[in-house]
Amino acid sequence: MKHRRIPQRRAAIAGGAVVALLGAAVTFQTANASDDVQQFEAKVLSVQAAGNLASTLGSRLGETDAAGAYYDADSRTLVVNVVDEAAAEAVREAGGEARMVEHSLAELKGARKALKDRATIPGTSWAVDPVTNKVVVTADRTVKGASWEKLTQVVKGLGSKAELKRSAGTFTPFVAGGDAIHTGGGRCSLGFNVVKDGQPHFLTAGHCGDAGSAWSDRQGGSAVGTMVDSQFPGDDFALVKYDREVEHPSAVNLYDGGSQQIARAAEATVGMKVTRSGSTTQVHEGEVTGLDATVNYGNGQVVEGLIQTTVCAEPGDSGGSLFSGDAAVGLTSGGSGDCTAGGTTFFQPVTEALARYGAQIG
């Protein structure tokens, strides 16, 4: 990892200290005013523990001193981006690995706002990538001509805070994971079974249907539930209440004769290994690459606050389960590519849906 000069604007806070990051789980040394030397070592953490630490440090440091975090699966440590030595010391004391970067989270959010204000173009997405310390902007193959030129100029104007990439596919909601659910000739996938006000419900994608629509567990079958709320665009989640007694275990279909029990909900962390289950392509694995992503599916369908991943998906997988171990993480929204060539898929954080509905995994 390279040495990074502390920006001049942070020199007073940093006290002129210079830190060299020597690798994962390294011992850090910081001299205090009395010249005593204190040693810190990055803790080996589970994904869940790393996520909890990231949330704690994010609240403690704020957007001006930190710039996101990611989980290093090889060293099993939480890497936290910081822009001054005072924040770096706080990260080390808490057990994380501090990494000095150029742009704060506030600066990257400013770049995101500029993109929203000046480049809201169908077929585009953007998300903060803590590994590169940039907002990664992706344009699908439909972005051409004047739209491409406009997007290029906006990204160029953001300097080192943003990077532009191309996607070979087209960003679309995956209408058409877990078990298949059907309504009016359409098919999506069940996300997670939940409990609200003591009654069984399930979560799926908001773009799959509208409030009042009836859902069955097989094509042409009798309804097992009614969608009581649907949020799309903006968000992409919906709640369906079971109308009759059917089995509704807190588990995800693994399509190999087995299932994964789901005991809790968890926030996604960049670097987290995740698995998706859906009724079209069944089970696939990948990694979280971005958080708080914005994607423009076209026709005014813009969704914000999504999880960006390398997991593939196809039409019919919408609403399906994204999970890590026994933790529910997200609901399949949309993306580009397929499970032959690969692609990028976005997921609605399940924690937001649970909070909105006052529901619990179960």
DANORMO-V690930 format. One record per residue. N is the residue number from 0. RES is the residue in one letter. SS is DSSP state (A for helix, B for strand, O for the rest). PSI is psi in whole degrees, -180 to 180 (NA if undefined). D_FIRST is the distance of its C-alpha to the first C-alpha in whole Angstrom. Layout:
BEGIN
n: {N/N}
res: {RES/RES}
ss: {SS/SS}
psi: {PSI/PSI}
d_first: {D_FIRST/D_FIRST}
END
This chain:
BEGIN
n: {0/1/2/3/4/5/6/7/8/9/10/11/12/13/14/15/16/17/18/19/20/21/22/23/24/25/26/27/28/29/30/31/32/33/34/35/36/37/38/39/40/41/42/43/44/45/46/47/48/49/50/51/52/53/54/55/56/57/58/59/60/61/62/63/64/65/66/67/68/69/70/71/72/73/74/75/76/77/78/79/80/81/82/83/84/85/86/87/88/89/90/91/92/93/94/95/96/97/98/99/100/101/102/103/104/105/106/107/108/109/110/111/112/113/114/115/116/117/118/119/120/121/122/123/124/125/126/127/128/129/130/131/132/133/134/135/136/137/138/139/140/141/142/143/144/145/146/147/148/149/150/151/152/153/154/155/156/157/158/159/160/161/162/163/164/165/166/167/168/169/170/171/172/173/174/175/176/177/178/179/180/181/182/183/184/185/186/187/188/189/190/191/192/193/194/195/196/197/198/199/200/201/202/203/204/205/206/207/208/209/210/211/212/213/214/215/216/217/218/219/220/221/222/223/224/225/226/227/228/229/230/231/232/233/234/235/236/237/238/239/240/241/242/243/244/245/246/247/248/249/250/251/252/253/254/255/256/257/258/259/260/261/262/263/264/265/266/267/268/269/270/271/272/273/274/275/276/277/278/279/280/281/282/283/284/285/286/287/288/289/290/291/292/293/294/295/296/297/298/299/300/301/302/303/304/305/306/307/308/309/310/311/312/313/314/315/316/317/318/319/320/321/322/323/324/325/326/327/328/329/330/331/332/333/334/335/336/337/338/339/340/341/342/343/344/345/346/347/348/349/350/351/352/353/354/355/356/357/358/359/360/361}
res: {M/K/H/R/R/I/P/Q/R/R/A/A/I/A/G/G/A/V/V/A/L/L/G/A/A/V/T/F/Q/T/A/N/A/S/D/D/V/Q/Q/F/E/A/K/V/L/S/V/Q/A/A/G/N/L/A/S/T/L/G/S/R/L/G/E/T/D/A/A/G/A/Y/Y/D/A/D/S/R/T/L/V/V/N/V/V/D/E/A/A/A/E/A/V/R/E/A/G/G/E/A/R/M/V/E/H/S/L/A/E/L/K/G/A/R/K/A/L/K/D/R/A/T/I/P/G/T/S/W/A/V/D/P/V/T/N/K/V/V/V/T/A/D/R/T/V/K/G/A/S/W/E/K/L/T/Q/V/V/K/G/L/G/S/K/A/E/L/K/R/S/A/G/T/F/T/P/F/V/A/G/G/D/A/I/H/T/G/G/G/R/C/S/L/G/F/N/V/V/K/D/G/Q/P/H/F/L/T/A/G/H/C/G/D/A/G/S/A/W/S/D/R/Q/G/G/S/A/V/G/T/M/V/D/S/Q/F/P/G/D/D/F/A/L/V/K/Y/D/R/E/V/E/H/P/S/A/V/N/L/Y/D/G/G/S/Q/Q/I/A/R/A/A/E/A/T/V/G/M/K/V/T/R/S/G/S/T/T/Q/V/H/E/G/E/V/T/G/L/D/A/T/V/N/Y/G/N/G/Q/V/V/E/G/L/I/Q/T/T/V/C/A/E/P/G/D/S/G/G/S/L/F/S/G/D/A/A/V/G/L/T/S/G/G/S/G/D/C/T/A/G/G/T/T/F/F/Q/P/V/T/E/A/L/A/R/Y/G/A/Q/I/G}
ss: {O/O/O/O/O/O/O/A/A/A/A/A/A/A/O/O/O/O/O/O/O/O/O/O/O/O/B/B/B/B/B/O/O/O/O/O/B/B/B/B/B/O/O/O/O/O/A/A/A/A/A/A/A/A/A/A/A/A/A/A/A/O/O/O/O/B/B/B/B/B/B/B/O/O/O/O/B/B/B/B/B/B/O/O/A/A/A/A/A/A/A/A/A/A/O/O/B/B/B/B/O/O/O/O/A/A/A/A/A/A/A/A/A/A/A/A/A/A/O/O/O/O/O/B/B/B/B/B/B/O/O/O/O/B/B/B/B/B/B/O/O/O/O/O/A/A/A/A/A/A/A/A/A/A/A/A/A/O/A/A/A/B/B/B/B/B/O/O/O/O/O/B/B/O/O/O/O/O/O/B/B/B/B/O/O/B/B/B/B/O/O/B/B/B/B/B/O/O/B/B/B/B/B/B/O/A/A/A/O/O/O/O/O/B/B/B/O/O/O/O/O/O/O/O/B/B/B/B/B/B/B/O/O/B/O/O/B/B/B/B/B/B/O/O/O/O/O/O/O/O/B/B/B/O/O/O/O/O/B/B/B/O/O/B/B/O/O/O/O/O/O/O/B/B/B/B/B/B/O/O/O/B/B/B/B/B/B/B/B/B/B/B/B/B/B/B/O/O/O/O/O/B/B/B/B/B/B/B/B/O/O/O/O/O/O/O/O/O/O/O/B/B/B/B/O/O/B/B/B/B/B/B/B/B/B/B/B/B/O/O/O/B/B/B/B/B/B/B/B/A/A/A/A/A/A/A/A/O/O/B/B/O}
psi: {139/150/143/128/135/129/147/-35/-17/2/-38/-41/-41/-19/22/4/145/134/135/124/118/5/176/147/35/157/126/144/132/128/132/-175/-27/10/13/147/126/135/141/144/132/132/146/124/151/167/-43/-45/-38/-41/-41/-42/-40/-42/-42/-48/-34/-42/-37/-42/-34/175/-17/-20/-17/168/44/174/161/157/123/103/-28/-47/-10/46/158/121/124/123/132/163/1/163/-32/-44/-38/-41/-40/-39/-46/-42/-33/-11/7/172/117/137/117/128/173/-40/132/167/-36/-40/-40/-35/-33/-38/-40/-41/-39/-40/-42/-40/-34/-11/42/90/130/139/17/158/159/147/150/127/105/-21/-42/-9/42/164/116/118/129/133/132/-178/-11/-14/109/175/-129/-35/-43/-43/-43/-47/-43/-44/-40/-46/-42/-39/-19/-4/-136/-2/-12/156/137/132/164/145/136/-22/-161/132/119/150/140/65/159/NA/-173/-149/152/143/145/147/130/37/-7/162/137/-162/145/137/-80/142/137/169/130/126/35/2/145/134/175/157/146/-170/144/-32/-6/-26/179/161/136/-14/146/143/139/165/6/152/127/1/169/151/141/-13/164/133/118/-17/146/130/107/135/-164/-67/-180/69/157/158/128/129/131/129/-17/168/112/161/134/66/154/77/162/135/124/-1/25/19/-7/-178/160/119/139/119/-16/174/150/149/146/150/135/130/-11/133/129/161/141/140/131/161/-12/-55/4/-124/130/153/163/-156/146/127/-14/155/162/42/147/133/136/104/-3/169/34/8/85/129/136/163/26/163/127/135/170/5/136/159/165/168/136/-21/-10/138/-14/171/132/125/162/106/-128/15/129/131/-46/173/132/125/-66/-169/-155/162/-167/-175/12/-51/-16/176/-170/133/141/145/141/125/128/-28/-35/-43/-43/-42/-41/-40/-7/38/165/150/135/NA}
d_first: {0/4/7/9/13/15/17/21/23/21/21/24/23/20/22/20/17/14/11/8/6/7/7/10/13/12/14/14/16/18/21/24/27/29/26/26/23/22/19/18/16/15/18/19/21/23/23/26/24/21/23/25/22/21/24/25/22/23/26/25/23/24/23/23/20/18/17/17/16/15/16/14/17/15/14/17/15/15/12/14/13/14/15/16/16/19/18/15/17/20/17/16/20/21/19/16/12/11/9/10/11/14/17/19/20/24/23/22/25/27/25/27/30/30/30/33/35/35/34/35/36/37/35/32/29/26/24/20/17/15/12/13/14/17/21/21/25/27/30/33/35/38/36/38/39/40/37/35/35/35/32/30/31/30/27/26/28/25/22/19/20/21/21/24/25/28/29/32/34/36/35/38/39/39/43/45/39/41/45/46/48/51/52/55/54/50/48/44/43/43/40/41/44/44/47/48/51/51/52/50/48/45/42/42/41/42/43/45/48/50/51/55/54/55/52/53/52/53/55/58/58/59/57/55/53/53/50/51/48/46/43/42/41/38/38/38/40/44/46/49/51/53/57/58/57/55/52/49/46/43/41/40/41/39/42/42/45/43/41/38/39/38/38/36/34/30/28/25/21/19/18/21/23/27/30/33/37/39/43/42/39/39/36/32/29/25/23/22/20/21/24/26/27/30/32/35/37/40/44/42/40/37/35/32/30/30/27/25/25/25/28/31/35/38/41/43/39/39/39/38/36/32/31/29/31/34/32/34/31/32/35/35/36/35/33/33/33/35/34/35/33/30/29/28/30/30/31/33/32/35/34/35/38/39/39/41/44/44/43/42/41/44}
END
